[in-house]
C-alpha cells in the first residue's frame, strides 16, 4: 500500500469541506483545538519525553533539544497564539481588487485557499501546531512530514487536533501526518503534484536544498537564518550598553532559531572601542567566538573563522566576527554570504540606515533592533508557517494571507469577444 499516496488523495478529496467552510465554523474548530491542546498537555508531554530521551541518547545538541521540547508553558503559549489567529480576519473571499470593464463585464479578484499544503520539517513540534492552525483558517488541508526526532510528539499533536475536527463533523484527515520517517516517503510526497498544491520545507540548509532539487510540487522556501548585526561608525547617542544589549539579545535570547544572529560586523573606526566590551559579554553568555584576523588582533581569545564559517547557520552559542572598512563592504559581505533572512544595522546616521535598508537583499532589515523580531507573532500576524526567503510568492513571515492564492470572478450578461 502506498501510504503517502493515500494520505494525499484523502487531503485532495477533503479540500471541498475546509475550503468552503465559513469563518464561524473554522474559528470554532480552532477554539476547540486550543482547548484540547491544554486538556491534552500531559499526554503530549509524555510523548515528547520519549522523543527527548531518544534524541538525547543519539547525541542531539542542547540547542536542538530545546527546539524539540514541549512543556506546559510552551503548550499554553501555543494555545494563546491560536486564540490570536481566531481574532484575525479570515482572508478567504477577500476582494483584492475589482472594477467594471468597458464591455460591461464586472471583474473581481478574490483570495482563495491554496488547496493541499505539504510541509517537511525537522525537530520542531511547535511547527506541527502553527502550520495546522494557519492552514485550517486559510481553508487548506495539510500533510505534515516531521523528523524522526519528533515523531511521537507530532503524532499525538495531530491526534489531539483531529478530535476538534471530528467533534465539529469535519474529516480528521484535513490535518494528516505521514506516520513514518523513511526518506522514501518524503521523496514520494515531493512527487505528488497531482494532489499537493504547494510544498514548504522548514529546517536546515540540506533539507531545504533536497526539497527544492527533488520536488515536482511547487516549493516555497522557508530559508535558513544566517543573520547579521552590523555596527556602524556613526553611534552618536547610542550607548555601549544599548549596542551590547542588541547584539546579546540577537545571539543568545534563543540561539536555536532562524532569526538569531550568527555574524557580527563592525566598522573599523569603532572596532577597537566596541569589540572588547561586546565580545566579553558574549563570552560571559558562553558564546564561542570566531573572527577575521583583525578582530583576533583586537580580541585575542577568539578563533580564526574559515571561509565556510561566513556561510554557516550555527543555531548554537557560536558567532563569527568581522571588521569591515565601510558600510558598503558590510552590505556586500551580507549579500554574498547571508541567507537573505534578517539583518540589522546599529547606527545614529539616517542616511546610513536608509542605504542599509535599501541595499540589503533580505526578507527583513532592521535599524537599531534585534534580529529576533522577525516572527509572525511579533509582526502582529499571529502564528506563522515559516519565514520565506525567496521572492515568490511571498517574502518574510508567512501568516494567513500568505497561505492563500487568488481567483478572478467575472460577471457578464451574455458578452462575447469579437
C-alpha positions, 0 to 999 in steps of 0.5 A, a space after each residue: 500500500 502506498 501510504 503517502 499516496 493515500 494520505 494525499 488523495 484523502 487531503 485532495 478529496 477533503 479540500 471541498 469541506 475546509 475550503 468552503 467552510 465559513 469563518 464561524 465554523 473554522 474559528 470554532 474548530 480552532 477554539 476547540 483545538 486550543 482547548 484540547 491542546 491544554 486538556 491534552 498537555 500531559 499526554 503530549 508531554 509524555 510523548 515528547 519525553 520519549 522523543 527527548 530521551 531518544 534524541 538525547 541518547 543519539 547525541 542531539 545538541 542542547 540547542 536542538 533539544 530545546 527546539 524539540 521540547 514541549 512543556 506546559 508553558 510552551 503548550 499554553 503559549 501555543 494555545 494563546 497564539 491560536 486564540 490570536 489567529 481566531 481574532 484575525 480576519 479570515 482572508 478567504 473571499 477577500 476582494 483584492 481588487 475589482 472594477 467594471 470593464 468597458 464591455 460591461 463585464 464586472 471583474 473581481 479578484 478574490 483570495 482563495 485557499 491554496 488547496 493541499 499544503 505539504 510541509 517537511 520539517 525537522 525537530 520542531 513540534 511547535 511547527 506541527 501546531 502553527 502550520 495546522 492552525 494557519 492552514 485550517 483558517 486559510 481553508 487548506 488541508 495539510 500533510 505534515 512530514 516531521 523528523 524522526 526526532 519528533 515523531 511521537 510528539 507530532 503524532 499525538 499533536 495531530 491526534 489531539 487536533 483531529 478530535 476538534 475536527 471530528 467533534 465539529 463533523 469535519 474529516 480528521 484527515 484535513 490535518 494528516 501526518 505521514 506516520 513514518 520517517 523513511 526518506 522514501 516517503 518524503 521523496 514520494 510526497 515531493 512527487 505528488 503534484 497531482 494532489 499537493 498544491 504547494 510544498 514548504 520545507 522548514 529546517 536546515 540548509 540540506 533539507 531545504 536544498 533536497 526539497 527544492 532539487 527533488 520536488 515536482 510540487 511547487 516549493 516555497 522556501 522557508 530559508 535558513 537564518 544566517 543573520 547579521 548585526 552590523 555596527 556602524 561608525 556613526 553611534 552618536 547617542 547610542 550607548 555601549 550598553 544599548 549596542 551590547 544589549 542588541 547584539 546579546 539579545 540577537 545571539 543568545 535570547 534563543 540561539 536555536 532559531 532562524 532569526 538569531 544572529 550568527 555574524 557580527 560586523 563592525 566598522 573599523 573606526 569603532 572596532 577597537 572601542 566596541 569589540 572588547 566590551 561586546 565580545 566579553 559579554 558574549 563570552 560571559 553568555 558562553 558564546 564561542 567566538 570566531 573572527 577575521 584576523 583583525 578582530 583576533 588582533 583586537 580580541 585575542 581569545 577568539 578563533 580564526 573563522 574559515 571561509 565556510 564559517 561566513 556561510 554557516 547557520 550555527 543555531 548554537 552559542 557560536 558567532 563569527 566576527 568581522 571588521 569591515 572598512 565601510 558600510 558598503 563592504 558590510 552590505 556586500 559581505 551580507 549579500 554574498 554570504 547571508 541567507 537573505 533572512 534578517 539583518 540589522 544595522 546599529 547606527 545614529 546616521 539616517 542616511 546610513 540606515 536608509 542605504 542599509 535598508 535599501 541595499 540589503 537583499 533580505 526578507 527583513 532589515 532592521 535599524 537599531 533592533 534585534 534580529 529576533 523580531 522577525 516572527 509572525 507573532 511579533 509582526 502582529 500576524 499571529 502564528 506563522 508557517 515559516 519565514 520565506 526567503 525567496 521572492 515568490 510568492 511571498 517574502 518574510 513571515 508567512 501568516 494567513 494571507 500568505 497561505 492563500 492564492 487568488 481567483 478572478 470572478 467575472 460577471 457578464 450578461 451574455 458578452 462575447 469577444 469579437 
